[in-house]
């Protein structure tokens, strides 16, 4: 039974699970760290927007829904 995460390479390059010292794993962790730093930066720069007011009522015409009352 293998309890380690299986990694598949691209174009036949196989990544071997060598523990924490694997260069591919360190590279992946560095990229993930960069990505999450970017996301934290974006969230910290986010602006608070005021909610839009209640829109005014709008009367619309639905095609085929007109009816005439004949007396």
MDAnalysis code that builds the backbone (N, CA, C; Angstrom):
import MDAnalysis as mda
import numpy as np

u = mda.Universe.empty(213, n_residues=71, atom_resindex=np.repeat(np.arange(71), 3), trajectory=True)
u.add_TopologyAttr("name", ["N", "CA", "C"] * 71)
u.add_TopologyAttr("resid", np.arange(1, 72))
u.add_TopologyAttr("resname", ["UNK", "UNK", "UNK", "UNK", "UNK", "UNK", "UNK", "UNK", "UNK", "UNK", "UNK", "UNK", "UNK", "UNK", "UNK", "UNK", "UNK", "UNK", "UNK", "UNK", "UNK", "UNK", "UNK", "UNK", "UNK", "UNK", "UNK", "UNK", "UNK", "UNK", "UNK", "UNK", "UNK", "UNK", "UNK", "UNK", "UNK", "UNK", "UNK", "UNK", "UNK", "UNK", "UNK", "UNK", "UNK", "UNK", "UNK", "UNK", "UNK", "UNK", "UNK", "UNK", "UNK", "UNK", "UNK", "UNK", "UNK", "UNK", "UNK", "UNK", "UNK", "UNK", "UNK", "UNK", "UNK", "UNK", "UNK", "UNK", "UNK", "UNK", "UNK"])
u.atoms.positions = np.array([
    [0.850, -1.171, 0.000],
    [0.000, 0.000, 0.000],
    [0.896, 1.233, 0.000],
    [0.590, 2.177, -0.861],
    [1.365, 3.407, -0.978],
    [0.546, 4.561, -0.418],
    [1.052, 5.200, 0.635],
    [0.327, 6.309, 1.256],
    [0.797, 7.661, 0.763],
    [1.735, 7.683, -0.201],
    [2.238, 8.947, -0.705],
    [1.408, 9.394, -1.906],
    [1.405, 10.701, -2.164],
    [0.655, 11.240, -3.282],
    [1.309, 10.816, -4.591],
    [0.514, 10.368, -5.526],
    [1.007, 9.968, -6.829],
    [1.080, 11.186, -7.726],
    [2.203, 11.376, -8.390],
    [2.371, 12.500, -9.299],
    [2.654, 11.965, -10.691],
    [1.989, 12.530, -11.668],
    [2.209, 12.126, -13.050],
    [2.928, 13.242, -13.774],
    [3.948, 12.894, -14.530],
    [4.699, 13.884, -15.284],
    [4.056, 14.142, -16.638],
    [4.581, 15.131, -17.336],
    [4.088, 15.478, -18.668],
    [5.096, 14.972, -19.684],
    [4.626, 14.481, -20.826],
    [5.471, 13.990, -21.918],
    [6.365, 12.839, -21.461],
    [5.853, 11.954, -20.658],
    [6.606, 10.786, -20.251],
    [7.599, 11.024, -19.133],
    [7.763, 12.245, -18.655],
    [8.664, 12.515, -17.533],
    [7.953, 12.127, -16.248],
    [8.495, 11.135, -15.577],
    [7.859, 10.664, -14.347],
    [8.471, 11.369, -13.157],
    [7.643, 11.759, -12.240],
    [8.096, 12.373, -10.996],
    [8.050, 11.306, -9.916],
    [9.147, 11.061, -9.270],
    [9.230, 10.047, -8.230],
    [8.967, 10.683, -6.874],
    [8.157, 10.064, -6.028],
    [7.936, 10.600, -4.684],
    [9.159, 10.344, -3.814],
    [10.027, 11.327, -3.660],
    [11.253, 11.177, -2.881],
    [11.175, 11.874, -1.539],
    [10.015, 12.193, -1.054],
    [9.894, 12.908, 0.210],
    [10.010, 14.404, 0.004],
    [10.287, 15.144, 1.050],
    [10.318, 16.603, 0.992],
    [11.523, 17.151, 0.253],
    [12.568, 16.360, 0.022],
    [13.775, 16.865, -0.618],
    [13.702, 16.861, -2.133],
    [12.635, 16.398, -2.714],
    [12.503, 16.300, -4.173],
    [12.488, 17.700, -4.784],
    [13.337, 17.948, -5.797],
    [13.355, 19.278, -6.429],
    [12.007, 19.666, -7.029],
    [11.291, 18.709, -7.600],
    [9.982, 19.020, -8.184],
    [9.009, 19.481, -7.102],
    [9.094, 18.856, -5.945],
    [8.203, 19.226, -4.842],
    [8.537, 20.625, -4.339],
    [9.834, 20.933, -4.201],
    [10.237, 22.264, -3.755],
    [9.796, 23.317, -4.761],
    [9.925, 23.014, -6.053],
    [9.502, 23.946, -7.095],
    [7.994, 24.179, -7.017],
    [7.255, 23.100, -6.815],
    [5.793, 23.216, -6.719],
    [5.398, 24.033, -5.501],
    [6.088, 23.830, -4.377],
    [5.789, 24.597, -3.169],
    [6.122, 26.069, -3.371],
    [7.204, 26.362, -4.085],
    [7.562, 27.759, -4.354],
    [6.507, 28.420, -5.233],
    [6.037, 27.708, -6.249],
    [4.989, 28.266, -7.120],
    [3.699, 28.471, -6.347],
    [3.358, 27.521, -5.485],
    [2.135, 27.660, -4.684],
    [2.271, 28.843, -3.734],
    [3.449, 29.009, -3.142],
    [3.671, 30.154, -2.257],
    [3.516, 31.460, -3.002],
    [4.064, 31.519, -4.217],
    [3.921, 32.732, -5.039],
    [2.456, 32.989, -5.352],
    [1.720, 31.942, -5.741],
    [0.306, 32.090, -6.107],
    [-0.512, 32.610, -4.922],
    [-0.328, 32.028, -3.748],
    [-1.104, 32.460, -2.601],
    [-0.705, 33.861, -2.151],
    [0.556, 34.230, -2.326],
    [0.967, 35.602, -2.025],
    [0.256, 36.583, -2.951],
    [0.134, 36.217, -4.227],
    [-0.590, 37.073, -5.170],
    [-2.051, 37.206, -4.766],
    [-2.682, 36.104, -4.376],
    [-4.094, 36.139, -3.980],
    [-4.283, 36.974, -2.715],
    [-3.373, 36.842, -1.745],
    [-3.471, 37.675, -0.539],
    [-3.314, 39.155, -0.888],
    [-2.423, 39.473, -1.816],
    [-2.215, 40.847, -2.255],
    [-3.487, 41.407, -2.899],
    [-4.116, 40.625, -3.745],
    [-5.348, 41.073, -4.407],
    [-6.452, 41.305, -3.383],
    [-6.594, 40.390, -2.440],
    [-7.644, 40.537, -1.425],
    [-7.378, 41.756, -0.549],
    [-6.111, 42.013, -0.224],
    [-5.811, 43.167, 0.631],
    [-6.059, 44.492, -0.092],
    [-6.004, 44.501, -1.425],
    [-6.251, 45.720, -2.187],
    [-7.715, 45.884, -2.586],
    [-8.558, 44.941, -2.223],
    [-9.961, 44.993, -2.624],
    [-10.651, 46.204, -2.007],
    [-11.581, 46.776, -2.758],
    [-12.335, 47.935, -2.283],
    [-13.709, 47.487, -1.801],
    [-14.229, 48.216, -0.848],
    [-15.607, 47.987, -0.428],
    [-16.503, 48.835, -1.316],
    [-17.474, 48.212, -1.926],
    [-18.410, 48.911, -2.799],
    [-19.705, 49.155, -2.052],
    [-20.303, 50.302, -2.326],
    [-21.625, 50.558, -1.754],
    [-22.636, 49.730, -2.534],
    [-23.609, 49.232, -1.799],
    [-24.630, 48.448, -2.475],
    [-25.484, 49.363, -3.339],
    [-25.946, 48.834, -4.439],
    [-26.801, 49.612, -5.329],
    [-28.150, 49.828, -4.665],
    [-28.748, 50.959, -4.918],
    [-30.075, 51.241, -4.374],
    [-31.124, 50.372, -5.047],
    [-32.331, 50.474, -4.543],
    [-33.427, 49.711, -5.127],
    [-33.753, 50.329, -6.484],
    [-33.776, 49.528, -7.539],
    [-34.056, 50.093, -8.862],
    [-35.507, 50.557, -8.961],
    [-35.726, 51.530, -9.816],
    [-37.096, 52.015, -9.990],
    [-37.900, 50.967, -10.749],
    [-39.195, 50.944, -10.539],
    [-40.030, 49.966, -11.235],
    [-39.959, 50.189, -12.741],
    [-40.003, 49.117, -13.479],
    [-39.921, 49.215, -14.929],
    [-41.094, 48.444, -15.526],
    [-41.810, 49.095, -16.425],
    [-42.916, 48.429, -17.085],
    [-42.398, 47.866, -18.399],
    [-42.618, 46.587, -18.594],
    [-42.128, 45.961, -19.822],
    [-43.302, 45.392, -20.598],
    [-43.070, 45.162, -21.866],
    [-44.066, 44.560, -22.724],
    [-43.594, 43.179, -23.098],
    [-44.415, 42.171, -22.820],
    [-44.076, 40.797, -23.152],
    [-44.783, 40.449, -24.452],
    [-44.020, 40.109, -25.501],
    [-44.641, 39.774, -26.791],
    [-45.637, 38.626, -26.644],
    [-46.797, 38.783, -27.269],
    [-47.824, 37.751, -27.246],
    [-48.664, 37.750, -26.004],
    [-48.473, 38.671, -25.093],
    [-49.223, 38.664, -23.831],
    [-50.330, 39.722, -23.830],
    [-50.515, 40.455, -24.949],
    [-51.558, 41.479, -24.959],
    [-52.925, 40.818, -25.144],
    [-53.899, 41.338, -24.440],
    [-55.253, 40.786, -24.518],
    [-56.253, 41.910, -24.607],
    [-57.277, 41.660, -25.350],
    [-58.348, 42.635, -25.478],
    [-59.596, 42.075, -24.801],
    [-60.301, 42.967, -24.135],
    [-61.571, 42.562, -23.512],
    [-62.676, 42.990, -24.466],
    [-63.385, 42.023, -25.009],
    [-64.493, 42.320, -25.931],
    [-65.798, 42.178, -25.174],
    [-66.630, 43.212, -25.294],
    [-67.908, 43.219, -24.590],
    [-69.016, 43.002, -25.567],
])
